[in-house]
């Protein structure tokens, strides 16, 4: 992702205004569809839900893996993660009803929309278990220098929308920060590759 003068969410909201279909799919700079035929496979699933998430192929340097998403996300899973923005079809009408993406945020407006849609407004959701898009690490939300901003924005969403759970959210955000630092440390990666340490955050 790249921070434009008016923000990435400003650009997405412009896309929302001119879109004519029932569902939206946002691919940011660097994201791509997994293959030329994958949309044909996806179209048959575009009904019966407001948010339809597919899996995501993640490319992290020379390492590639498929990240799968839950069939039934809950508040805790959304605190620790999000839906895959480049692999989630969003019913246009619910994003319009939410007023589009919050342009005051630089990193987590898509996450803010997803968690409130699912956990506050009970948006209908389904998960399709095959990878739709490719996500390359290294975008703004993947960079360590933006971890503090990401945490601040997430906490702001929780305090505004789920005030009773702000303490739980703060603990989760701190854990996410520690996990990010651990998983992106070059020294830690070398030690893990050599089998000298294990990832304590793997199943969290």
C-alpha positions in Angstrom: 0.0 0.0 0.0 1.1 3.6 -0.6 0.0 6.6 1.4 -1.4 9.1 -1.1 -1.9 12.8 -0.2 -5.6 12.2 0.5 -5.1 8.6 1.8 -5.7 5.2 0.4 -9.3 5.1 1.8 -10.1 8.3 0.0 -9.2 6.5 -3.2 -11.4 3.5 -2.2 -14.3 5.7 -1.4 -14.0 7.3 -4.9 -14.2 3.8 -6.3 -17.3 3.0 -4.2 -19.1 6.0 -5.6 -18.6 5.0 -9.3 -19.0 1.2 -8.8 -22.1 -0.2 -10.5 -22.0 -3.9 -9.3 -23.6 -5.5 -6.3 -20.3 -6.5 -4.8 -16.9 -4.8 -4.4 -13.4 -6.2 -4.4 -10.5 -3.9 -3.6 -7.0 -4.8 -4.8 -4.4 -2.3 -3.5 -1.0 -1.6 -5.1 1.0 -4.9 -5.1 -2.1 -7.1 -4.7 -3.2 -9.3 -7.6 -5.6 -12.0 -8.5 -4.1 -15.5 -8.2 -4.8 -16.4 -11.8 -6.8 -15.0 -14.8 -9.6 -17.6 -14.2 -10.2 -17.1 -10.5 -13.0 -14.6 -10.8 -15.0 -17.1 -12.9 -14.7 -19.5 -10.0 -15.6 -16.8 -7.5 -18.8 -15.5 -9.2 -20.8 -18.6 -8.4 -20.3 -17.9 -4.7 -21.4 -14.2 -4.8 -24.8 -14.5 -3.1 -26.4 -15.0 0.2 -24.0 -12.9 2.3 -22.8 -9.4 2.8 -19.1 -10.3 3.2 -17.7 -13.2 1.3 -14.1 -14.1 2.1 -11.8 -16.3 0.2 -8.3 -17.5 1.3 -5.1 -15.6 0.5 -1.8 -16.5 -1.0 0.9 -14.7 1.0 4.3 -14.1 -0.5 6.9 -13.0 2.0 10.2 -12.7 0.2 11.1 -16.2 -1.0 8.4 -17.8 1.2 4.9 -18.5 -0.1 2.0 -19.9 1.9 -1.8 -20.0 1.8 -3.5 -18.2 4.7 -7.0 -19.6 5.5 -9.7 -17.7 7.3 -12.3 -18.9 9.8 -15.8 -20.1 8.7 -17.2 -18.3 11.8 -15.1 -15.2 12.8 -15.9 -13.8 16.2 -14.9 -10.7 18.2 -11.7 -12.3 19.5 -10.5 -13.5 16.1 -11.2 -10.1 14.6 -9.2 -8.4 17.4 -6.2 -10.6 16.5 -6.6 -10.5 12.8 -8.9 -9.3 10.0 -10.7 -10.5 6.9 -8.4 -10.5 3.8 -9.2 -7.2 2.1 -7.9 -8.3 -1.3 -9.9 -11.5 -1.1 -13.2 -10.4 0.4 -16.2 -9.4 -1.7 -18.2 -6.6 0.1 -21.9 -6.0 -0.7 -21.9 -2.5 -2.0 -25.0 -1.5 -0.1 -23.5 -2.2 3.4 -20.4 -0.3 2.7 -22.5 2.6 1.5 -24.7 2.3 4.6 -21.6 2.6 6.7 -20.7 5.8 5.0 -17.7 4.3 3.2 -14.3 3.9 4.8 -13.2 6.3 7.5 -10.7 8.5 5.8 -9.3 9.9 9.1 -7.5 6.5 9.5 -4.4 5.7 7.4 -4.1 1.9 8.0 -7.0 0.1 9.6 -10.2 1.6 8.2 -10.9 -1.7 6.3 -10.4 -3.6 9.5 -12.7 -1.1 11.4 -15.4 -1.6 8.8 -15.1 -5.4 9.0 -15.2 -5.7 12.8 -18.2 -3.4 13.2 -20.1 -4.9 10.3 -19.6 -8.4 11.7 -19.7 -7.9 15.5 -22.0 -4.9 15.9 -24.3 -5.0 12.9 -24.4 -8.8 12.3 -23.5 -8.6 8.6 -24.1 -12.0 6.9 -20.7 -13.7 6.2 -19.4 -16.8 4.5 -16.0 -18.2 3.8 -15.0 -20.0 0.6 -12.0 -22.2 1.1 -9.8 -21.5 -1.9 -7.2 -18.7 -2.5 -8.5 -15.8 -4.6 -5.7 -13.2 -4.4 -2.0 -12.8 -3.8 -0.8 -10.5 -1.0 2.8 -9.4 -1.0 4.2 -8.4 2.4 5.9 -5.1 2.6 2.9 -2.7 2.3 2.3 0.0 4.9 0.4 -2.3 7.3 3.3 -4.8 7.1 6.1 -2.4 8.0 7.4 -2.2 11.6 7.6 1.6 11.6 3.8 1.7 11.2 3.0 -0.8 14.0 2.4 1.9 16.6 0.1 3.8 14.3 -1.8 0.6 13.5 -2.2 -0.1 17.2 -3.4 3.4 17.9 -6.0 3.3 15.2 -7.3 -0.1 16.2 -7.7 1.0 19.8 -9.6 4.1 18.6 -12.1 2.0 16.7 -12.7 -0.3 19.8 -13.1 2.7 22.1 -15.6 4.3 19.8 -17.6 1.2 18.8 -17.0 -1.4 21.6 -16.1 0.6 24.7 -16.9 -2.2 27.1 -14.1 -4.3 25.5 -11.4 -1.6 25.3 -9.2 -3.3 28.0 -9.4 -6.7 26.2 -8.6 -5.0 22.9 -5.6 -3.2 24.4 -4.2 -6.5 25.6 -4.7 -8.0 22.2 -3.1 -5.1 20.4 0.0 -5.2 22.6 0.2 -9.0 21.9 0.0 -8.2 18.2 2.8 -5.7 18.5 5.1 -8.2 20.2 4.2 -10.9 17.6 4.9 -8.5 14.7 8.3 -7.6 16.1 9.1 -11.3 16.8 8.0 -12.5 13.4 9.8 -9.8 11.4 13.1 -9.8 13.2 15.9 -11.0 10.8 17.8 -12.6 13.8 14.7 -14.5 14.9 14.0 -15.7 11.4 17.5 -17.1 11.2 17.1 -18.9 14.5 13.8 -20.3 13.6 15.1 -21.5 10.2 18.0 -23.2 12.1 15.5 -24.9 14.4 16.9 -23.3 17.5 13.7 -21.6 18.5 9.9 -22.0 17.9 7.3 -19.4 17.3 5.4 -18.8 20.6 2.7 -16.9 18.7 2.0 -19.5 16.1 -1.3 -20.7 17.7 -2.4 -17.4 19.2 
